[in-house]
Amino acid sequence: MTEEAIDKTQELAGTAKLKLKMKNLESDRDDVFRDLGKYYYQQIQTLGVVDEEVMDIYRHIEEYNQKIAELKQLLDE
């Protein structure tokens, strides 16, 4: 009975390690996605856009940038 409990504990620890490793990889992947998005955002600013869907996303980001700038100005006052 004790041996079964030890085996189960080791199994759970192994599962927890795998889940943590998976979460870390997902987080790293999301960082790369974010970098890719920043790169294309800068390309849009420099070269313009052909795709209307991308332009909508760009406009949305600009709205956030404007709101952030307004809040920063309020903090500086």
N, CA, C, O and CB atoms as a CASP TS submission, in Angstrom:
PFRMAT TS
TARGET T0000
AUTHOR 0000-0000-0000
METHOD Language model
MODEL 1
PARENT N/A
ATOM      1  N   MET     1       0.831  -1.190   0.000  1.00  0.00           N
ATOM      2  CA  MET     1       0.000   0.000   0.000  1.00  0.00           C
ATOM      3  C   MET     1       0.882   1.263   0.000  1.00  0.00           C
ATOM      4  O   MET     1       0.599   2.209  -0.735  1.00  0.00           O
ATOM      5  CB  MET     1      -0.949  -0.007   1.223  1.00  0.00           C
ATOM      6  N   THR     2       1.922   1.283   0.798  1.00  0.00           N
ATOM      7  CA  THR     2       2.821   2.430   0.849  1.00  0.00           C
ATOM      8  C   THR     2       3.534   2.606  -0.481  1.00  0.00           C
ATOM      9  O   THR     2       3.748   3.727  -0.943  1.00  0.00           O
ATOM     10  CB  THR     2       3.840   2.268   1.982  1.00  0.00           C
ATOM     11  N   GLU     3       3.899   1.483  -1.090  1.00  0.00           N
ATOM     12  CA  GLU     3       4.587   1.532  -2.384  1.00  0.00           C
ATOM     13  C   GLU     3       3.681   2.144  -3.459  1.00  0.00           C
ATOM     14  O   GLU     3       4.146   2.892  -4.319  1.00  0.00           O
ATOM     15  CB  GLU     3       5.037   0.116  -2.808  1.00  0.00           C
ATOM     16  N   GLU     4       2.400   1.823  -3.404  1.00  0.00           N
ATOM     17  CA  GLU     4       1.446   2.396  -4.353  1.00  0.00           C
ATOM     18  C   GLU     4       1.333   3.906  -4.173  1.00  0.00           C
ATOM     19  O   GLU     4       1.252   4.645  -5.154  1.00  0.00           O
ATOM     20  CB  GLU     4       0.070   1.742  -4.189  1.00  0.00           C
ATOM     21  N   ALA     5       1.327   4.362  -2.932  1.00  0.00           N
ATOM     22  CA  ALA     5       1.235   5.793  -2.647  1.00  0.00           C
ATOM     23  C   ALA     5       2.466   6.515  -3.164  1.00  0.00           C
ATOM     24  O   ALA     5       2.360   7.614  -3.710  1.00  0.00           O
ATOM     25  CB  ALA     5       1.068   6.039  -1.140  1.00  0.00           C
ATOM     26  N   ILE     6       3.639   5.905  -2.995  1.00  0.00           N
ATOM     27  CA  ILE     6       4.883   6.499  -3.488  1.00  0.00           C
ATOM     28  C   ILE     6       4.856   6.578  -5.012  1.00  0.00           C
ATOM     29  O   ILE     6       5.222   7.600  -5.593  1.00  0.00           O
ATOM     30  CB  ILE     6       6.110   5.683  -3.011  1.00  0.00           C
ATOM     31  N   ASP     7       4.421   5.491  -5.659  1.00  0.00           N
ATOM     32  CA  ASP     7       4.327   5.479  -7.122  1.00  0.00           C
ATOM     33  C   ASP     7       3.376   6.559  -7.622  1.00  0.00           C
ATOM     34  O   ASP     7       3.665   7.247  -8.601  1.00  0.00           O
ATOM     35  CB  ASP     7       3.863   4.105  -7.617  1.00  0.00           C
ATOM     36  N   LYS     8       2.244   6.700  -6.947  1.00  0.00           N
ATOM     37  CA  LYS     8       1.248   7.704  -7.347  1.00  0.00           C
ATOM     38  C   LYS     8       1.810   9.116  -7.159  1.00  0.00           C
ATOM     39  O   LYS     8       1.601   9.983  -8.007  1.00  0.00           O
ATOM     40  CB  LYS     8      -0.059   7.532  -6.527  1.00  0.00           C
ATOM     41  N   THR     9       2.518   9.347  -6.058  1.00  0.00           N
ATOM     42  CA  THR     9       3.129  10.652  -5.792  1.00  0.00           C
ATOM     43  C   THR     9       4.155  10.990  -6.872  1.00  0.00           C
ATOM     44  O   THR     9       4.196  12.116  -7.368  1.00  0.00           O
ATOM     45  CB  THR     9       3.795  10.666  -4.397  1.00  0.00           C
ATOM     46  N   GLN    10       4.983  10.008  -7.233  1.00  0.00           N
ATOM     47  CA  GLN    10       5.982  10.228  -8.283  1.00  0.00           C
ATOM     48  C   GLN    10       5.317  10.503  -9.631  1.00  0.00           C
ATOM     49  O   GLN    10       5.784  11.337 -10.407  1.00  0.00           O
ATOM     50  CB  GLN    10       6.913   9.011  -8.395  1.00  0.00           C
ATOM     51  N   GLU    11       4.237   9.801  -9.893  1.00  0.00           N
ATOM     52  CA  GLU    11       3.499  10.008 -11.138  1.00  0.00           C
ATOM     53  C   GLU    11       2.922  11.427 -11.197  1.00  0.00           C
ATOM     54  O   GLU    11       3.003  12.095 -12.228  1.00  0.00           O
ATOM     55  CB  GLU    11       2.371   8.965 -11.273  1.00  0.00           C
ATOM     56  N   LEU    12       2.343  11.876 -10.086  1.00  0.00           N
ATOM     57  CA  LEU    12       1.786  13.229 -10.028  1.00  0.00           C
ATOM     58  C   LEU    12       2.873  14.286 -10.170  1.00  0.00           C
ATOM     59  O   LEU    12       2.670  15.306 -10.828  1.00  0.00           O
ATOM     60  CB  LEU    12       1.029  13.435  -8.720  1.00  0.00           C
ATOM     61  N   ALA    13       4.031  14.043  -9.550  1.00  0.00           N
ATOM     62  CA  ALA    13       5.145  14.988  -9.655  1.00  0.00           C
ATOM     63  C   ALA    13       5.631  15.060 -11.100  1.00  0.00           C
ATOM     64  O   ALA    13       5.939  16.141 -11.602  1.00  0.00           O
ATOM     65  CB  ALA    13       6.307  14.576  -8.712  1.00  0.00           C
ATOM     66  N   GLY    14       5.697  13.922 -11.758  1.00  0.00           N
ATOM     67  CA  GLY    14       6.103  13.897 -13.166  1.00  0.00           C
ATOM     68  C   GLY    14       5.118  14.642 -14.040  1.00  0.00           C
ATOM     69  O   GLY    14       5.515  15.380 -14.942  1.00  0.00           O
ATOM     70  N   THR    15       3.844  14.455 -13.779  1.00  0.00           N
ATOM     71  CA  THR    15       2.804  15.151 -14.531  1.00  0.00           C
ATOM     72  C   THR    15       2.900  16.654 -14.301  1.00  0.00           C
ATOM     73  O   THR    15       2.771  17.438 -15.241  1.00  0.00           O
ATOM     74  CB  THR    15       1.410  14.637 -14.133  1.00  0.00           C
ATOM     75  N   ALA    16       3.125  17.056 -13.054  1.00  0.00           N
ATOM     76  CA  ALA    16       3.241  18.480 -12.730  1.00  0.00           C
ATOM     77  C   ALA    16       4.438  19.098 -13.448  1.00  0.00           C
ATOM     78  O   ALA    16       4.348  20.221 -13.945  1.00  0.00           O
ATOM     79  CB  ALA    16       3.372  18.679 -11.205  1.00  0.00           C
ATOM     80  N   LYS    17       5.557  18.376 -13.506  1.00  0.00           N
ATOM     81  CA  LYS    17       6.746  18.875 -14.202  1.00  0.00           C
ATOM     82  C   LYS    17       6.470  19.057 -15.688  1.00  0.00           C
ATOM     83  O   LYS    17       6.874  20.059 -16.280  1.00  0.00           O
ATOM     84  CB  LYS    17       7.929  17.919 -14.000  1.00  0.00           C
ATOM     85  N   LEU    18       5.784  18.091 -16.289  1.00  0.00           N
ATOM     86  CA  LEU    18       5.452  18.194 -17.707  1.00  0.00           C
ATOM     87  C   LEU    18       4.524  19.371 -17.984  1.00  0.00           C
ATOM     88  O   LEU    18       4.692  20.088 -18.971  1.00  0.00           O
ATOM     89  CB  LEU    18       4.811  16.904 -18.190  1.00  0.00           C
ATOM     90  N   LYS    19       3.545  19.562 -17.106  1.00  0.00           N
ATOM     91  CA  LYS    19       2.617  20.685 -17.277  1.00  0.00           C
ATOM     92  C   LYS    19       3.340  22.014 -17.143  1.00  0.00           C
ATOM     93  O   LYS    19       3.063  22.949 -17.894  1.00  0.00           O
ATOM     94  CB  LYS    19       1.478  20.603 -16.254  1.00  0.00           C
ATOM     95  N   LEU    20       4.268  22.108 -16.190  1.00  0.00           N
ATOM     96  CA  LEU    20       5.038  23.333 -16.014  1.00  0.00           C
ATOM     97  C   LEU    20       5.914  23.599 -17.233  1.00  0.00           C
ATOM     98  O   LEU    20       6.007  24.734 -17.702  1.00  0.00           O
ATOM     99  CB  LEU    20       5.900  23.248 -14.747  1.00  0.00           C
ATOM    100  N   LYS    21       6.547  22.565 -17.738  1.00  0.00           N
ATOM    101  CA  LYS    21       7.392  22.708 -18.918  1.00  0.00           C
ATOM    102  C   LYS    21       6.553  23.169 -20.120  1.00  0.00           C
ATOM    103  O   LYS    21       6.988  24.006 -20.911  1.00  0.00           O
ATOM    104  CB  LYS    21       8.109  21.370 -19.235  1.00  0.00           C
ATOM    105  N   MET    22       5.345  22.607 -20.238  1.00  0.00           N
ATOM    106  CA  MET    22       4.443  22.997 -21.320  1.00  0.00           C
ATOM    107  C   MET    22       4.050  24.465 -21.193  1.00  0.00           C
ATOM    108  O   MET    22       4.050  25.195 -22.185  1.00  0.00           O
ATOM    109  CB  MET    22       3.188  22.111 -21.319  1.00  0.00           C
ATOM    110  N   LYS    23       3.713  24.903 -19.976  1.00  0.00           N
ATOM    111  CA  LYS    23       3.333  26.298 -19.749  1.00  0.00           C
ATOM    112  C   LYS    23       4.484  27.232 -20.093  1.00  0.00           C
ATOM    113  O   LYS    23       4.266  28.284 -20.696  1.00  0.00           O
ATOM    114  CB  LYS    23       2.898  26.509 -18.292  1.00  0.00           C
ATOM    115  N   ASN    24       5.712  26.860 -19.717  1.00  0.00           N
ATOM    116  CA  ASN    24       6.873  27.681 -20.026  1.00  0.00           C
ATOM    117  C   ASN    24       7.084  27.788 -21.536  1.00  0.00           C
ATOM    118  O   ASN    24       7.393  28.865 -22.047  1.00  0.00           O
ATOM    119  CB  ASN    24       8.121  27.104 -19.356  1.00  0.00           C
ATOM    120  N   LEU    25       6.919  26.680 -22.245  1.00  0.00           N
ATOM    121  CA  LEU    25       7.059  26.703 -23.699  1.00  0.00           C
ATOM    122  C   LEU    25       5.966  27.559 -24.339  1.00  0.00           C
ATOM    123  O   LEU    25       6.234  28.303 -25.283  1.00  0.00           O
ATOM    124  CB  LEU    25       7.013  25.273 -24.265  1.00  0.00           C
ATOM    125  N   GLU    26       4.741  27.459 -23.834  1.00  0.00           N
ATOM    126  CA  GLU    26       3.652  28.279 -24.361  1.00  0.00           C
ATOM    127  C   GLU    26       3.939  29.762 -24.126  1.00  0.00           C
ATOM    128  O   GLU    26       3.680  30.590 -24.999  1.00  0.00           O
ATOM    129  CB  GLU    26       2.310  27.882 -23.710  1.00  0.00           C
ATOM    130  N   SER    27       4.467  30.094 -22.965  1.00  0.00           N
ATOM    131  CA  SER    27       4.806  31.478 -22.658  1.00  0.00           C
ATOM    132  C   SER    27       5.914  31.984 -23.587  1.00  0.00           C
ATOM    133  O   SER    27       5.843  33.104 -24.093  1.00  0.00           O
ATOM    134  CB  SER    27       5.238  31.609 -21.187  1.00  0.00           C
ATOM    135  N   ASP    28       6.926  31.163 -23.805  1.00  0.00           N
ATOM    136  CA  ASP    28       8.001  31.534 -24.728  1.00  0.00           C
ATOM    137  C   ASP    28       7.468  31.730 -26.139  1.00  0.00           C
ATOM    138  O   ASP    28       7.871  32.664 -26.833  1.00  0.00           O
ATOM    139  CB  ASP    28       9.099  30.468 -24.727  1.00  0.00           C
ATOM    140  N   ARG    29       6.563  30.854 -26.565  1.00  0.00           N
ATOM    141  CA  ARG    29       5.949  30.975 -27.881  1.00  0.00           C
ATOM    142  C   ARG    29       5.152  32.272 -27.988  1.00  0.00           C
ATOM    143  O   ARG    29       5.204  32.952 -29.013  1.00  0.00           O
ATOM    144  CB  ARG    29       5.044  29.770 -28.162  1.00  0.00           C
ATOM    145  N   ASP    30       4.418  32.614 -26.935  1.00  0.00           N
ATOM    146  CA  ASP    30       3.636  33.846 -26.949  1.00  0.00           C
ATOM    147  C   ASP    30       4.542  35.074 -27.049  1.00  0.00           C
ATOM    148  O   ASP    30       4.180  36.066 -27.681  1.00  0.00           O
ATOM    149  CB  ASP    30       2.764  33.934 -25.694  1.00  0.00           C
ATOM    150  N   ASP    31       5.720  35.005 -26.423  1.00  0.00           N
ATOM    151  CA  ASP    31       6.691  36.099 -26.540  1.00  0.00           C
ATOM    152  C   ASP    31       7.134  36.271 -27.991  1.00  0.00           C
ATOM    153  O   ASP    31       7.274  37.396 -28.472  1.00  0.00           O
ATOM    154  CB  ASP    31       7.918  35.835 -25.637  1.00  0.00           C
ATOM    155  N   VAL    32       7.352  35.162 -28.681  1.00  0.00           N
ATOM    156  CA  VAL    32       7.766  35.221 -30.085  1.00  0.00           C
ATOM    157  C   VAL    32       6.630  35.779 -30.946  1.00  0.00           C
ATOM    158  O   VAL    32       6.872  36.574 -31.854  1.00  0.00           O
ATOM    159  CB  VAL    32       8.189  33.816 -30.589  1.00  0.00           C
ATOM    160  N   PHE    33       5.390  35.362 -30.662  1.00  0.00           N
ATOM    161  CA  PHE    33       4.242  35.919 -31.373  1.00  0.00           C
ATOM    162  C   PHE    33       4.169  37.433 -31.179  1.00  0.00           C
ATOM    163  O   PHE    33       3.894  38.178 -32.120  1.00  0.00           O
ATOM    164  CB  PHE    33       2.938  35.256 -30.894  1.00  0.00           C
ATOM    165  N   ARG    34       4.415  37.869 -29.964  1.00  0.00           N
ATOM    166  CA  ARG    34       4.387  39.292 -29.643  1.00  0.00           C
ATOM    167  C   ARG    34       5.473  40.030 -30.431  1.00  0.00           C
ATOM    168  O   ARG    34       5.231  41.112 -30.967  1.00  0.00           O
ATOM    169  CB  ARG    34       4.575  39.510 -28.122  1.00  0.00           C
ATOM    170  N   ASP    35       6.674  39.436 -30.497  1.00  0.00           N
ATOM    171  CA  ASP    35       7.759  40.032 -31.276  1.00  0.00           C
ATOM    172  C   ASP    35       7.394  40.125 -32.753  1.00  0.00           C
ATOM    173  O   ASP    35       7.687  41.120 -33.415  1.00  0.00           O
ATOM    174  CB  ASP    35       9.043  39.220 -31.105  1.00  0.00           C
ATOM    175  N   LEU    36       6.755  39.079 -33.257  1.00  0.00           N
ATOM    176  CA  LEU    36       6.323  39.084 -34.652  1.00  0.00           C
ATOM    177  C   LEU    36       5.306  40.191 -34.896  1.00  0.00           C
ATOM    178  O   LEU    36       5.375  40.896 -35.903  1.00  0.00           O
ATOM    179  CB  LEU    36       5.729  37.722 -35.037  1.00  0.00           C
ATOM    180  N   GLY    37       4.374  40.337 -33.983  1.00  0.00           N
ATOM    181  CA  GLY    37       3.377  41.394 -34.106  1.00  0.00           C
ATOM    182  C   GLY    37       4.003  42.777 -34.083  1.00  0.00           C
ATOM    183  O   GLY    37       3.610  43.650 -34.857  1.00  0.00           O
ATOM    184  N   LYS    38       4.977  42.986 -33.200  1.00  0.00           N
ATOM    185  CA  LYS    38       5.663  44.279 -33.133  1.00  0.00           C
ATOM    186  C   LYS    38       6.406  44.562 -34.436  1.00  0.00           C
ATOM    187  O   LYS    38       6.405  45.689 -34.931  1.00  0.00           O
ATOM    188  CB  LYS    38       6.644  44.311 -31.943  1.00  0.00           C
ATOM    189  N   TYR    39       7.034  43.534 -34.981  1.00  0.00           N
ATOM    190  CA  TYR    39       7.767  43.709 -36.236  1.00  0.00           C
ATOM    191  C   TYR    39       6.819  44.165 -37.345  1.00  0.00           C
ATOM    192  O   TYR    39       7.104  45.131 -38.052  1.00  0.00           O
ATOM    193  CB  TYR    39       8.476  42.397 -36.640  1.00  0.00           C
ATOM    194  N   TYR    40       5.700  43.471 -37.494  1.00  0.00           N
ATOM    195  CA  TYR    40       4.764  43.836 -38.554  1.00  0.00           C
ATOM    196  C   TYR    40       4.098  45.182 -38.296  1.00  0.00           C
ATOM    197  O   TYR    40       3.784  45.913 -39.235  1.00  0.00           O
ATOM    198  CB  TYR    40       3.705  42.763 -38.704  1.00  0.00           C
ATOM    199  N   TYR    41       3.886  45.506 -37.047  1.00  0.00           N
ATOM    200  CA  TYR    41       3.341  46.820 -36.707  1.00  0.00           C
ATOM    201  C   TYR    41       4.286  47.910 -37.200  1.00  0.00           C
ATOM    202  O   TYR    41       3.851  48.895 -37.797  1.00  0.00           O
ATOM    203  CB  TYR    41       3.113  46.946 -35.178  1.00  0.00           C
ATOM    204  N   GLN    42       5.586  47.729 -36.947  1.00  0.00           N
ATOM    205  CA  GLN    42       6.575  48.704 -37.408  1.00  0.00           C
ATOM    206  C   GLN    42       6.641  48.755 -38.937  1.00  0.00           C
ATOM    207  O   GLN    42       6.827  49.824 -39.519  1.00  0.00           O
ATOM    208  CB  GLN    42       7.955  48.366 -36.836  1.00  0.00           C
ATOM    209  N   GLN    43       6.489  47.605 -39.577  1.00  0.00           N
ATOM    210  CA  GLN    43       6.484  47.568 -41.037  1.00  0.00           C
ATOM    211  C   GLN    43       5.282  48.336 -41.596  1.00  0.00           C
ATOM    212  O   GLN    43       5.401  49.027 -42.608  1.00  0.00           O
ATOM    213  CB  GLN    43       6.465  46.111 -41.537  1.00  0.00           C
ATOM    214  N   ILE    44       4.156  48.218 -40.951  1.00  0.00           N
ATOM    215  CA  ILE    44       2.952  48.923 -41.377  1.00  0.00           C
ATOM    216  C   ILE    44       3.178  50.426 -41.268  1.00  0.00           C
ATOM    217  O   ILE    44       2.807  51.183 -42.165  1.00  0.00           O
ATOM    218  CB  ILE    44       1.729  48.490 -40.530  1.00  0.00           C
ATOM    219  N   GLN    45       3.794  50.858 -40.153  1.00  0.00           N
ATOM    220  CA  GLN    45       4.065  52.287 -39.989  1.00  0.00           C
ATOM    221  C   GLN    45       4.982  52.804 -41.091  1.00  0.00           C
ATOM    222  O   GLN    45       4.811  53.925 -41.569  1.00  0.00           O
ATOM    223  CB  GLN    45       4.691  52.557 -38.617  1.00  0.00           C
ATOM    224  N   THR    46       5.938  52.003 -41.488  1.00  0.00           N
ATOM    225  CA  THR    46       6.931  52.421 -42.471  1.00  0.00           C
ATOM    226  C   THR    46       6.430  52.282 -43.902  1.00  0.00           C
ATOM    227  O   THR    46       6.578  53.202 -44.707  1.00  0.00           O
ATOM    228  CB  THR    46       8.192  51.619 -42.298  1.00  0.00           C
ATOM    229  N   LEU    47       5.840  51.140 -44.217  1.00  0.00           N
ATOM    230  CA  LEU    47       5.513  50.817 -45.612  1.00  0.00           C
ATOM    231  C   LEU    47       4.032  50.941 -45.967  1.00  0.00           C
ATOM    232  O   LEU    47       3.682  50.991 -47.147  1.00  0.00           O
ATOM    233  CB  LEU    47       5.959  49.431 -45.909  1.00  0.00           C
ATOM    234  N   GLY    48       3.176  50.991 -44.975  1.00  0.00           N
ATOM    235  CA  GLY    48       1.743  51.011 -45.248  1.00  0.00           C
ATOM    236  C   GLY    48       1.193  49.590 -45.310  1.00  0.00           C
ATOM    237  O   GLY    48       1.923  48.621 -45.105  1.00  0.00           O
ATOM    238  N   VAL    49      -0.094  49.480 -45.594  1.00  0.00           N
ATOM    239  CA  VAL    49      -0.771  48.187 -45.555  1.00  0.00           C
ATOM    240  C   VAL    49      -1.560  47.967 -46.825  1.00  0.00           C
ATOM    241  O   VAL    49      -2.109  48.899 -47.413  1.00  0.00           O
ATOM    242  CB  VAL    49      -1.692  48.090 -44.338  1.00  0.00           C
ATOM    243  N   VAL    50      -1.602  46.729 -47.228  1.00  0.00           N
ATOM    244  CA  VAL    50      -2.410  46.351 -48.379  1.00  0.00           C
ATOM    245  C   VAL    50      -3.702  45.689 -47.914  1.00  0.00           C
ATOM    246  O   VAL    50      -4.747  45.856 -48.544  1.00  0.00           O
ATOM    247  CB  VAL    50      -1.624  45.408 -49.309  1.00  0.00           C
ATOM    248  N   ASP    51      -3.639  44.959 -46.844  1.00  0.00           N
ATOM    249  CA  ASP    51      -4.736  44.151 -46.330  1.00  0.00           C
ATOM    250  C   ASP    51      -5.613  44.979 -45.383  1.00  0.00           C
ATOM    251  O   ASP    51      -5.109  45.536 -44.407  1.00  0.00           O
ATOM    252  CB  ASP    51      -4.191  42.900 -45.608  1.00  0.00           C
ATOM    253  N   GLU    52      -6.895  45.062 -45.656  1.00  0.00           N
ATOM    254  CA  GLU    52      -7.812  45.871 -44.843  1.00  0.00           C
ATOM    255  C   GLU    52      -7.974  45.310 -43.425  1.00  0.00           C
ATOM    256  O   GLU    52      -8.110  46.078 -42.473  1.00  0.00           O
ATOM    257  CB  GLU    52      -9.178  45.952 -45.523  1.00  0.00           C
ATOM    258  N   GLU    53      -7.962  43.997 -43.278  1.00  0.00           N
ATOM    259  CA  GLU    53      -8.085  43.390 -41.950  1.00  0.00           C
ATOM    260  C   GLU    53      -6.904  43.792 -41.063  1.00  0.00           C
ATOM    261  O   GLU    53      -7.075  44.092 -39.881  1.00  0.00           O
ATOM    262  CB  GLU    53      -8.169  41.849 -42.064  1.00  0.00           C
ATOM    263  N   VAL    54      -5.721  43.793 -41.643  1.00  0.00           N
ATOM    264  CA  VAL    54      -4.536  44.214 -40.902  1.00  0.00           C
ATOM    265  C   VAL    54      -4.652  45.690 -40.540  1.00  0.00           C
ATOM    266  O   VAL    54      -4.270  46.091 -39.441  1.00  0.00           O
ATOM    267  CB  VAL    54      -3.252  43.956 -41.725  1.00  0.00           C
ATOM    268  N   MET    55      -5.169  46.490 -41.445  1.00  0.00           N
ATOM    269  CA  MET    55      -5.325  47.916 -41.186  1.00  0.00           C
ATOM    270  C   MET    55      -6.283  48.149 -40.026  1.00  0.00           C
ATOM    271  O   MET    55      -6.067  49.056 -39.222  1.00  0.00           O
ATOM    272  CB  MET    55      -5.826  48.640 -42.441  1.00  0.00           C
ATOM    273  N   ASP    56      -7.335  47.347 -39.927  1.00  0.00           N
ATOM    274  CA  ASP    56      -8.261  47.461 -38.800  1.00  0.00           C
ATOM    275  C   ASP    56      -7.540  47.179 -37.480  1.00  0.00           C
ATOM    276  O   ASP    56      -7.750  47.881 -36.491  1.00  0.00           O
ATOM    277  CB  ASP    56      -9.450  46.491 -38.976  1.00  0.00           C
ATOM    278  N   ILE    57      -6.705  46.168 -37.473  1.00  0.00           N
ATOM    279  CA  ILE    57      -5.938  45.844 -36.269  1.00  0.00           C
ATOM    280  C   ILE    57      -4.994  46.995 -35.936  1.00  0.00           C
ATOM    281  O   ILE    57      -4.864  47.378 -34.773  1.00  0.00           O
ATOM    282  CB  ILE    57      -5.140  44.524 -36.458  1.00  0.00           C
ATOM    283  N   TYR    58      -4.339  47.546 -36.950  1.00  0.00           N
ATOM    284  CA  TYR    58      -3.425  48.677 -36.765  1.00  0.00           C
ATOM    285  C   TYR    58      -4.166  49.862 -36.140  1.00  0.00           C
ATOM    286  O   TYR    58      -3.670  50.484 -35.200  1.00  0.00           O
ATOM    287  CB  TYR    58      -2.790  49.092 -38.117  1.00  0.00           C
ATOM    288  N   ARG    59      -5.339  50.166 -36.658  1.00  0.00           N
ATOM    289  CA  ARG    59      -6.140  51.274 -36.117  1.00  0.00           C
ATOM    290  C   ARG    59      -6.502  51.022 -34.655  1.00  0.00           C
ATOM    291  O   ARG    59      -6.484  51.935 -33.830  1.00  0.00           O
ATOM    292  CB  ARG    59      -7.423  51.472 -36.952  1.00  0.00           C
ATOM    293  N   HIS    60      -6.826  49.786 -34.356  1.00  0.00           N
ATOM    294  CA  HIS    60      -7.177  49.419 -32.982  1.00  0.00           C
ATOM    295  C   HIS    60      -5.981  49.659 -32.055  1.00  0.00           C
ATOM    296  O   HIS    60      -6.144  50.188 -30.955  1.00  0.00           O
ATOM    297  CB  HIS    60      -7.633  47.935 -32.910  1.00  0.00           C
ATOM    298  N   ILE    61      -4.812  49.280 -32.486  1.00  0.00           N
ATOM    299  CA  ILE    61      -3.603  49.509 -31.690  1.00  0.00           C
ATOM    300  C   ILE    61      -3.375  51.001 -31.500  1.00  0.00           C
ATOM    301  O   ILE    61      -3.010  51.441 -30.410  1.00  0.00           O
ATOM    302  CB  ILE    61      -2.373  48.860 -32.362  1.00  0.00           C
ATOM    303  N   GLU    62      -3.585  51.769 -32.536  1.00  0.00           N
ATOM    304  CA  GLU    62      -3.404  53.219 -32.445  1.00  0.00           C
ATOM    305  C   GLU    62      -4.390  53.829 -31.449  1.00  0.00           C
ATOM    306  O   GLU    62      -4.038  54.767 -30.735  1.00  0.00           O
ATOM    307  CB  GLU    62      -3.577  53.870 -33.829  1.00  0.00           C
ATOM    308  N   GLU    63      -5.616  53.313 -31.391  1.00  0.00           N
ATOM    309  CA  GLU    63      -6.587  53.789 -30.403  1.00  0.00           C
ATOM    310  C   GLU    63      -6.073  53.526 -28.986  1.00  0.00           C
ATOM    311  O   GLU    63      -6.165  54.392 -28.116  1.00  0.00           O
ATOM    312  CB  GLU    63      -7.961  53.102 -30.613  1.00  0.00           C
ATOM    313  N   TYR    64      -5.529  52.324 -28.760  1.00  0.00           N
ATOM    314  CA  TYR    64      -4.944  52.023 -27.454  1.00  0.00           C
ATOM    315  C   TYR    64      -3.779  52.953 -27.152  1.00  0.00           C
ATOM    316  O   TYR    64      -3.659  53.454 -26.034  1.00  0.00           O
ATOM    317  CB  TYR    64      -4.481  50.565 -27.398  1.00  0.00           C
ATOM    318  N   ASN    65      -2.920  53.189 -28.139  1.00  0.00           N
ATOM    319  CA  ASN    65      -1.781  54.086 -27.946  1.00  0.00           C
ATOM    320  C   ASN    65      -2.245  55.484 -27.541  1.00  0.00           C
ATOM    321  O   ASN    65      -1.646  56.118 -26.673  1.00  0.00           O
ATOM    322  CB  ASN    65      -0.938  54.161 -29.225  1.00  0.00           C
ATOM    323  N   GLN    66      -3.310  55.955 -28.172  1.00  0.00           N
ATOM    324  CA  GLN    66      -3.833  57.285 -27.860  1.00  0.00           C
ATOM    325  C   GLN    66      -4.369  57.330 -26.430  1.00  0.00           C
ATOM    326  O   GLN    66      -4.103  58.279 -25.692  1.00  0.00           O
ATOM    327  CB  GLN    66      -4.941  57.677 -28.859  1.00  0.00           C
ATOM    328  N   LYS    67      -5.121  56.308 -26.042  1.00  0.00           N
ATOM    329  CA  LYS    67      -5.670  56.268 -24.682  1.00  0.00           C
ATOM    330  C   LYS    67      -4.551  56.194 -23.650  1.00  0.00           C
ATOM    331  O   LYS    67      -4.626  56.835 -22.602  1.00  0.00           O
ATOM    332  CB  LYS    67      -6.621  55.069 -24.517  1.00  0.00           C
ATOM    333  N   ILE    68      -3.512  55.412 -23.944  1.00  0.00           N
ATOM    334  CA  ILE    68      -2.369  55.305 -23.032  1.00  0.00           C
ATOM    335  C   ILE    68      -1.671  56.648 -22.910  1.00  0.00           C
ATOM    336  O   ILE    68      -1.298  57.054 -21.809  1.00  0.00           O
ATOM    337  CB  ILE    68      -1.376  54.229 -23.519  1.00  0.00           C
ATOM    338  N   ALA    69      -1.490  57.338 -24.021  1.00  0.00           N
ATOM    339  CA  ALA    69      -0.843  58.654 -24.004  1.00  0.00           C
ATOM    340  C   ALA    69      -1.658  59.642 -23.175  1.00  0.00           C
ATOM    341  O   ALA    69      -1.089  60.437 -22.427  1.00  0.00           O
ATOM    342  CB  ALA    69      -0.662  59.188 -25.440  1.00  0.00           C
ATOM    343  N   GLU    70      -2.980  59.601 -23.299  1.00  0.00           N
ATOM    344  CA  GLU    70      -3.844  60.481 -22.521  1.00  0.00           C
ATOM    345  C   GLU    70      -3.699  60.201 -21.023  1.00  0.00           C
ATOM    346  O   GLU    70      -3.631  61.129 -20.217  1.00  0.00           O
ATOM    347  CB  GLU    70      -5.309  60.313 -22.955  1.00  0.00           C
ATOM    348  N   LEU    71      -3.651  58.925 -20.658  1.00  0.00           N
ATOM    349  CA  LEU    71      -3.497  58.562 -19.246  1.00  0.00           C
ATOM    350  C   LEU    71      -2.123  58.983 -18.720  1.00  0.00           C
ATOM    351  O   LEU    71      -2.011  59.440 -17.582  1.00  0.00           O
ATOM    352  CB  LEU    71      -3.695  57.045 -19.057  1.00  0.00           C
ATOM    353  N   LYS    72      -1.094  58.836 -19.527  1.00  0.00           N
ATOM    354  CA  LYS    72       0.243  59.279 -19.119  1.00  0.00           C
ATOM    355  C   LYS    72       0.253  60.778 -18.890  1.00  0.00           C
ATOM    356  O   LYS    72       0.881  61.266 -17.951  1.00  0.00           O
ATOM    357  CB  LYS    72       1.295  58.895 -20.175  1.00  0.00           C
ATOM    358  N   GLN    73      -0.453  61.518 -19.761  1.00  0.00           N
ATOM    359  CA  GLN    73      -0.520  62.978 -19.612  1.00  0.00           C
ATOM    360  C   GLN    73      -1.212  63.333 -18.299  1.00  0.00           C
ATOM    361  O   GLN    73      -0.783  64.257 -17.609  1.00  0.00           O
ATOM    362  CB  GLN    73      -1.271  63.624 -20.813  1.00  0.00           C
ATOM    363  N   LEU    74      -2.270  62.615 -17.946  1.00  0.00           N
ATOM    364  CA  LEU    74      -2.964  62.868 -16.690  1.00  0.00           C
ATOM    365  C   LEU    74      -2.027  62.617 -15.499  1.00  0.00           C
ATOM    366  O   LEU    74      -2.071  63.344 -14.506  1.00  0.00           O
ATOM    367  CB  LEU    74      -4.225  61.979 -16.584  1.00  0.00           C
ATOM    368  N   LEU    75      -1.201  61.610 -15.603  1.00  0.00           N
ATOM    369  CA  LEU    75      -0.252  61.329 -14.519  1.00  0.00           C
ATOM    370  C   LEU    75       0.808  62.417 -14.388  1.00  0.00           C
ATOM    371  O   LEU    75       1.285  62.697 -13.289  1.00  0.00           O
ATOM    372  CB  LEU    75       0.424  59.984 -14.749  1.00  0.00           C
ATOM    373  N   ASP    76       1.171  63.026 -15.506  1.00  0.00           N
ATOM    374  CA  ASP    76       2.203  64.068 -15.501  1.00  0.00           C
ATOM    375  C   ASP    76       1.682  65.395 -14.975  1.00  0.00           C
ATOM    376  O   ASP    76       2.471  66.264 -14.602  1.00  0.00           O
ATOM    377  CB  ASP    76       2.755  64.261 -16.897  1.00  0.00           C
ATOM    378  N   GLU    77       0.378  65.562 -14.940  1.00  0.00           N
ATOM    379  CA  GLU    77      -0.211  66.836 -14.493  1.00  0.00           C
ATOM    380  C   GLU    77      -0.131  66.996 -13.004  1.00  0.00           C
ATOM    381  O   GLU    77      -0.579  68.009 -12.467  1.00  0.00           O
ATOM    382  CB  GLU    77      -1.652  66.941 -14.929  1.00  0.00           C
TER
END
